[in-house]
Amino acid sequence: MNTGRSDRRAAAMDWAIAVGVAATLLVTGLAGRHSGTRLDPLGPVLLAAGGLALVARRRAPLPVLAATGLCTVGYQATGFDVPAVAYLFAVYAAVRAGHRAVTVVASVAMLAALPVAALVSGLHDTGQAFAQARGALEIAWLVAAGAAGEALRQAERRADEAERTREETARRRADEERLRMARELHDSLTHQISVIKVQAEVAVHVARKRGERVPESLLAIQEAGREAARELRATLEALRDDDTTPPRGLDDVPELVERARAFGLDATLTVEGRRPDVPAAVDRTVYRIVQESLTNIARHADAATASVLIDCRPDSLAIRVDDDGRATPAAAPTPGLGLLGMRERVTALGGRLRAEPRDEGGFTVQAHLPVDRAR
């Protein structure tokens, strides 16, 4: 949005400069005409064309340089002894764009052609023609225009280099921070999760060896420990690899639903449409939405059934997770960190998220993720 506004502002400025220069050339040329001399209609046209050509000086500096130079020589040849203001602007733009050698050659040709054009006009004798042509395009002004363009080009190049250096520094610091976070997570969580996982597996093994019934809660702890270990390992890999490879995605959603069924929840998965080629961020976000929704259902909803619907559209993905739990519009649960994190993920991709109790009871999570914008 800011780029579009900046482009419109630059275009408006270009038009203002072009119209202003064209008007100045016309007024100066017509005011300098003697009443007894015949007015060549081609002269005013060349004066206006030379100024208006400056509209395109940013996009096509060399064609504008040629056009303003030809117009300057043309209106000199028709008897309009007007300073080559438009050509000076074109020199500035061409040098700023980096075309120094071409600009020097064109300017030398201009300096050679202007005296000839003044002689062709027949308004002055030979000595006066050379003096008037030299006045139309002062060499000092020509050098100043080129120097100004070169100075601004160098300043812009230094600014780009400084910006590139800042980006590289920020990227390096981000990489260092990711590695630090990976080390912190590894040191603080890996051991504890491993202990929980091992203890749960030992307890299940001992119970089965004794022929005792294994409690569902113990099996859930065992599975949760395994999943936590997998998720932590995938997260650490993503942090170390700059998040270039998504650890989990849309293809892993059926596994989430199967795991929810193992915990006693009657969960179903429906995928509609043809899956588009989604960016990694969208792929990962779909998995996280379904994972967080099913986790919340298992922990807080006291639900018996849950349904997951993924609607694949050409330009977007729609996700809906419903349950038949105890949530009602009159007693809406307070959003936790899971829902807040889910909303942040969706918003960052330019999507929409709605998470609230349903009128008929239960809770619904609906997300819409645009594929093109995320890409």
Long-range contacts (C-beta under 8 A, 24 or more apart in sequence): 10-58, 14-54, 14-55, 14-56, 14-57, 14-58, 15-55, 17-54, 17-89, 18-51, 18-52, 18-53, 18-54, 18-55, 19-51, 19-52, 20-51, 21-50, 21-51, 21-54, 21-85, 21-86, 21-89, 22-47, 22-48, 22-49, 22-50, 22-51, 22-52, 22-86, 23-51, 24-51, 24-85, 25-50, 25-51, 25-75, 25-82, 25-85, 25-86, 26-51, 28-82, 28-83, 29-75, 29-80, 29-82, 32-80, 32-81, 32-82, 33-79, 33-80, 37-79, 37-123, 40-78, 40-79, 42-74, 42-75, 42-78, 43-74, 43-75, 43-78, 43-79, 43-80, 44-80, 46-71, 46-74, 46-75, 46-78, 46-80, 47-71, 47-75, 47-80, 47-82, 50-75, 50-86, 50-87, 51-85, 51-86, 53-86, 53-90, 54-86, 54-89, 54-90, 54-93, 57-89, 57-90, 57-93, 58-93, 61-90, 61-93, 61-94, 61-96, 61-97, 61-99, 62-94, 62-99, 62-102, 64-90, 64-93, 64-94, 65-90, 65-91, 65-93, 65-94, 65-99, 65-102, 65-103, 65-106, 66-106, 69-106, 69-109, 69-110, 72-110, 72-114, 72-136, 72-137, 73-110, 73-113, 73-114, 73-117, 74-117, 76-114, 76-117, 76-118, 76-121, 76-133, 76-136, 77-117, 77-118, 77-120, 77-121, 78-121, 79-121, 79-122, 79-123, 81-118, 81-121, 81-123, 81-132, 81-135, 81-136, 82-136, 83-135, 83-136, 83-137, 83-138, 84-110, 84-114, 84-136, 84-137, 87-137, 88-137, 88-141, 88-142, 88-145, 89-145, 91-142, 91-145, 91-146, 91-149, 92-145, 92-146, 92-148, 92-149, 93-149, 94-149, 95-145, 95-146, 95-149, 95-150, 95-153, 96-149, 96-150, 96-152, 96-153, 96-156, 97-153, 98-153, 100-146, 100-150, 103-146, 104-146, 107-142, 107-146, 110-137, 111-137, 111-139, 111-142, 175-242, 178-239, 178-240, 178-242, 179-239, 179-240, 181-239, 182-236, 182-239, 182-240, 185-232, 185-235, 185-236, 185-239, 186-236, 189-232, 190-232, 193-225, 193-228, 193-229, 193-232, 194-229, 196-221, 196-225, 196-228, 197-222, 197-225, 197-226, 197-228, 197-229, 200-225, 201-225, 216-263, 216-264, 220-263, 223-259, 223-262, 223-263, 227-259, 243-280, 244-280, 245-280, 246-280, 246-281, 246-283, 246-284, 246-287, 247-284, 248-284, 248-287, 248-288, 248-291, 249-280, 249-283, 249-284, 249-286, 249-287, 250-275, 250-278, 250-283, 250-286, 250-287, 250-310, 252-287, 253-286, 253-287, 253-290, 253-308, 253-310, 256-287, 256-290, 256-291, 256-294, 257-290, 257-294, 257-308, 259-294, 260-294, 260-297, 260-298, 260-306, 263-298, 265-294, 265-297, 265-298, 265-303, 265-304, 265-305, 265-306, 266-304, 266-305, 266-306, 267-294, 267-305, 267-306, 267-307, 267-308, 268-305, 268-306, 268-307, 268-308, 269-308, 269-310, 270-307, 270-308, 270-309, 270-310, 271-310, 271-312, 272-309, 272-310, 272-311, 272-312, 273-311, 273-312, 273-313, 274-312, 275-312, 276-312, 276-313, 276-314, 276-315, 276-317, 276-371, 278-317, 278-371, 278-374, 279-371, 279-374, 279-375, 281-349, 281-374, 282-317, 282-349, 282-369, 282-371, 282-374, 285-345, 285-346, 285-349, 285-367, 285-369, 286-310, 286-317, 286-319, 286-369, 288-341, 288-342, 288-345, 289-319, 289-321, 289-342, 289-345, 289-346, 289-365, 289-367, 290-319, 290-321, 292-338, 292-339, 292-341, 292-342, 293-321, 293-365, 294-321, 295-338, 296-336, 296-338, 296-339, 296-363, 297-321, 297-323, 297-325, 297-363, 300-325, 300-333, 301-325, 301-326, 301-327, 301-362, 301-363, 302-326, 303-362, 315-370, 315-371, 315-372, 316-351, 316-368, 316-369, 316-370, 316-371, 317-368, 317-369, 317-371, 318-366, 318-367, 318-368, 318-369, 319-365, 319-366, 319-367, 319-368, 319-369, 320-364, 320-365, 320-366, 320-367, 321-364, 321-365, 322-358, 322-362, 322-363, 322-364, 322-365, 323-362, 323-363, 323-364, 324-361, 324-362, 325-361, 325-362, 325-363, 326-361, 327-357, 327-358, 327-361, 327-362, 327-363, 328-357, 328-361, 329-356, 329-357, 329-358, 329-359, 331-357, 332-356, 332-357, 333-357, 333-363, 342-367, 349-373, 349-374, 350-374
